[in-house]
Amino acid sequence: MVNEQMSIMSLVSNASLLVQMVMLALLLASMVSWSMIVRRSLFFRRAKREQMRFEGEFWSGMDLAQLFRDGNEDAQAGKTRDGCEAIFRAGFKEFTRLRQQKMDADAVMEGTQRAMRVALNREEERLDQNLPFLASVGSTSPYVGLFGTVWGIMSSFRGLANAHQATLQTVAPGISEALVATAMGLFAAIPAVLAYNRLSARSDSLYSQYETFSDEFSSILHRQVHARTTTSASQ
């Protein structure tokens, strides 16, 4: 194992400058990708946990005004609220403000839904953060590695012009050095592609749940505001 590691290290150290730069770029891309994979995985796990917690409180029958006030206390304590709770807070705050202005029911609902759409778009941006980078690494790394390989093989064949005898022993080291770039390109690309597919699916799933909650909450507010309007008209 040690000899194998030393041989790989020697291949890298003996490669041409351009191929070494390609290998370094791929290594950095792989390190950044793994960092993003870990952070986004933890983020989605926390987002799912918070979503389940808030929906449990929301559908428990708690008064919506009290739920909003509890969120204000958490905000004052420095706790950030995202996901469904951010959508709820944006919608309920706008709903309360417009009702206090004695606006008609349709105007209240239009403003409330607009506020929730803005909050939903913000949550979508948070869910998709760093995913385009993983997609770029997954799609371009093999080609970057292939470029290093082609360049290394070209350098090996140019070296044959000055060799007195062209043998496999003469060409093999240069080709082996070049193929390391391809291997590193695949090493960077494969985890990035797998992580992108998995994280993108989790992002779509959470966004769908946020969207469903937004529609359900909008329906609740719609019933409330029209019930108030009907009661006032009957009086």
Secondary structure, DSSP 4 states (H G I P E B T S, - for coil): -HHHHHHHHHHHHHS-HHHHHHHHHHHHHHHHHHHHHHHHHHHHHHHHHHHHHHHHHHTTT--HHHHHHHHHHHHHTT----THHHHHHHHHHHHHHHHHTT--HHHHHHHHHHHHHHHHHHHHHHHTTTHHHHHHHHHHHHHHHHHHHHHHHHHHHHHHTT-SS--HHHHHHHHHHHHHHHHHHHHHHHHHHHHHHHHHHHHHHHHHHHHHHHHHHHHHHHHHHHHHHHHHHH-
